[in-house]
Amino acid sequence: ALKNNPEITDFYKFHGGLLEAWDGPALLVFSDGKSIGASLDRNGLRPARYSITNDGSVYMMSETGVIPDLNEADIVEKGRLGPGQMINVDLASGEFKDNIKIKSEIASRHPYGEWIARQRKDVTKLEASAERIYDDTTATFAQGTFGWSLEDIGMQIQDMAGSAKETTYSMGDDAPQAVFSERPHVLYNYFKQRFAQVTNPPIDPLREGVVMSLGMTLGKKESIYAVSEEGARLIHLESPVLNSEEMNKIKEFADASNGAFGQSTISTRYDLADGPAGIKSALDEICDAAVDEVLNGSEVLILSDLAADQSVLDTTSYVPPLLAVGAVHHRLIEEGLRMDVGLVIETGGAWSTHHFACLIGYGANAVHPYLALETVKQWYGQDRTQKMMEAGKLKNISLEKAQENYRNAVEAGLLKILSKMGISLLTSYAGAQ
């Protein structure tokens, strides 16, 4: 039905950038005294049936048979609300409106499709670059500084890049909790995934993937109470996991003739000479700089710990990306500026799906895992990897395909994490902490 009503699709595309989707489960019945209606959540997780009789009466109930004296011979129409659907009855005129009529009427009030065509910029998935940013020695040194282990490279990267799947571990995990461990841990290890704490049933991301999406937006979000063309002026990302080509594409939108999206990059690195106390002052400087950049018109803010070369790695350290994004996210909320900007984290300290989920949960709109992609290139170029491909132990793939496999593995992991909580869209998960 929506193929014949493109204005409804455009309406949802427009508002999808401004509002989080309502996953439910819930059935709402509403009235303003002039009309009465009912609406079901977008996943259709509650029953809602209606009957219309020949005298014009409309009955809506969770199950058929609730009204005992309703004569089947008097019913002229029966139906049920599907996912995200709505019905309405005008109490003055007695007119019954179905889902398509209601939404088409509302969606036709503004030219949403024209606004999107003129204002929205899309970043679709682009083929990753084969160009290296570090030699093998520097890459290995960088991995050590970010807390990578041999297991991460030898198992996780190999499985994710080689077969687009997360590494399968044993069911038992007898490693001590990070907080009790005597060994240093990356910050993510102090956080655990939780299952749904409410009535949301878990979703199957394989069979129910049609209701799930990892699409994200960057830019300033306008008020939903003043609908205007400016509300469509956003950068839409097909994936929250970005490669260098997609980062360059985003930067092109800073051009006055190509969207004029204000953009700025803040380094999260600080001098080793500052000692342990340096992290606190660096974090304050990062947060202050973020506020200043947004006040000066930045709509895309990139927090980056990328070191240009070995000399920078030798003399500086970095604020852990999870700490940096969480601090900036909440500082911008305190200043009333969070809706004015999209946060991109460019980091060498994210490689597993849990890391990406943490970063997005604490405020990131997208992540550029430059060192993870660099590690995929390093792994691909090793003699051992090439010999395994020649022997048939690994599928023979191109370097570009290996990088795409890695992204696909991260995306599948994110969908799995969302599905445990009964959440369909990454936009509903982002910034939840």
TAJO-V678043 format. One line per field, one symbol per residue. burial: b if it has 24 or more other ideal C-beta (glycine too) atoms within 12 Angstrom, else e. A space follows every 50 residues. Layout:
burial = ???
This chain:
burial = eeeeeebbebbbbbbbbbbebbbbbbbeeeeeeeebbbbbbbbbbbebbb bbeeeeebbbeeeeeeeeeeeeeeeeeebbbbbbbbbbbeeeeeebbbbb ebbeebbeeeebbebbeebbbbbebbebeeeebbeeebbebbbebbbbee ebbeebbbbbbbbbebbeeeeeeeeeeeeeeeeeebbbbebeeeeeeeeb ebbebeeeeebbbbbbbbbbbbeeeeeeeebbbbbbbbbbbbbbbbbebb bebbeeeebebbbbbbbbbbeeeeeeeebeebbebbbebbbebbeeebbb bbbbbbbeeeebbeebbbbbbbbbbbbbbebbbeeebbbbbbbbbbbbbb bbbbbbbbbbbbbbbbbbbbbbbbbbbbbbebeebeeebeeeebeebebb bbbbbbbbbbbbbbbbbbbbbbbbbbbbbbbee
